[in-house]
């Protein structure tokens, strides 16, 4: 016989199941539109074209080689695992990101619950149950908040997700150690998680300071300023080990120092960057409260100091609130302090290339949400005690609103064109957004539209310079030539791009493509220059191989191998390589290349071609095709 709905045995179980399934379902639905979104921005160069991710052993190959940007060892190894399991099908990559995000939500619930329970007044009724309820509300709203979308839906920013996992895990182990009969084991886990964070992202350097803040303000009260020294002295070896993990991040940065643009080509001085960050933090706070107007690429430039004054006032107010609440409201002090500490590595004096990026707010958003949930709960219980039970419906309603906003935002992440169109509309004076939108349109074969976007990008005031200008000139030429314009004006655009940025490989490639029929020798030289600048330029390798089939078959085969290595997802390149190998009498290798092509979801025509070649491999050289 089934128990009645009022049975006490089913009530708590049902509530517990709903507490787990509710956030889970909301989060999965909210991120549904972006689950098949393509690799964009740094995801193209650091994942799709990263040759280091094509192997899992030895592990330092995917961890530290193959990319152009600074490589974060643990996230990059996860990229290699993802590639081995799913290839380059975006769905599997997005699925892993959402799973990590959900795991972070569980850790966030535990950390917030423990902090609230340990900082509640001793005479507070049912403080443990209230702490668990508030923590559940905070974790739920954080999971579905639109400000998390850039960290979750932008596949490359798994770096941010995994770094947050390590920080939350280190905090969870630290908090568990205080209530365990094996505290040293949990402290070792905390140290290990902290060290892992240093292998994920440089911003994880804030972890030891956050742990110290939590230990200090959740310790025996009164937790005033004088007790800070006592907190350090009570577990000196533990704090020393945590501080030693900074050597890990220092080593990672030192080994890859040439890849950090902040060192090789700093865009701002530390003072210039620091003076602008209160304005950026004010933007982050506004998005946390009212998440509209989000943008993947703000492209902000420094503004005169009077425009940063509101940000400085807000920042000063946060610092003052932290100082005042240290001895009076430890939970509030922890929330404000952790928010400021977590943003410290990217929003203080280190001159990061981009002034404002939303994914930096992924974990700092959590303490802000916890503040709001705690304040609302306290206000309701104090002023309307009879309405205290309405907290759950209120959280559900707010969660549905935020999930709907996240769902809408993820619709933008569903395609490269929509993402960059949104960025250009939000920040029309950002040339990088125009470059990326034009590139996305070219990828879709919309040449006239791409040329129009590139022309508008070149008209931005002040006009873009350097590589941005060269890229816009190149895409303008590519758009016009793709639309059928082969006039001298198009060639002049490419010459101008090369004059602005002589080592812009794409401009040399496009120039060779434009001259293919009119001046084959010059086209060959252009392809060769593009490959000299960028040895893995797959399109240039493919086209040059087609021109060398009769003159130098061995060189043509080598170039086609490089084209396949540079773009392993391109079926056409594998078919071209198979033809060259068959022509050279290497039928077994040709057949292997054809089978690899068939495993890549070829078009109907490509499949028919591969199957026919497998039956009887023909001798023709590779056909030259546009990328």
Secondary structure, 3 states (H helix, E strand, C coil): CCCCCCCHHHHHHHHHHHHHHHHHHHHHHHCHHHCCCCCCCHHHHHHHCCHHHHCCCCHHHHHHCCCCCCCCHHHHHHHHHHHHHHCCCHHHHHHHHHHHHHHHHHHHHHHHHHHHHHHCCCCCCCHHHHHHHHHHHHHHHHHCCHHHHHHHHCHHHHHHHHHHHHHHHHHHHHHHHCCCCCHHHHHHHHHHHHHHHHCCCHHHHHHHHHHHHHHHHCCCCCCCCCHHHHHHHHCHHHHHHHHHCHHHHHHHHHHCHHHCHHHHCCCCCHHHHHHHHHHHHHHHHHHHHCCCCCCCCCCCCCCCHHHHHHHHHHHHHHHHHHHHHCCCCHHHHHHHHHHHHHHHCCCCCCCCCCCCCHHHHHHHHHHHHHHHHHHHHHHHHHHCHHHHHHHHHHHHHHHHHHHHHHHHHHHHCCCHHHHHHHHHHHCCCCHHHHHHHHHHHHHCCCHHHHHHHHHHHHCCCCCCCHHHHHHHHHHHHHHHHHCCCCCHHHHHHHHHHHHHCCCCHHHHHHHHHHCCCCCHHHHHHHHHHHHHHCCCCHHHHHHHHHHCCCCCHHHHHHHHHHHHHHCCCCHHHHHHHHHHHHHCCCHHHHHHHHHHHHCCCCCHHHHHHHHHHHHCCCCCCCCCCCC
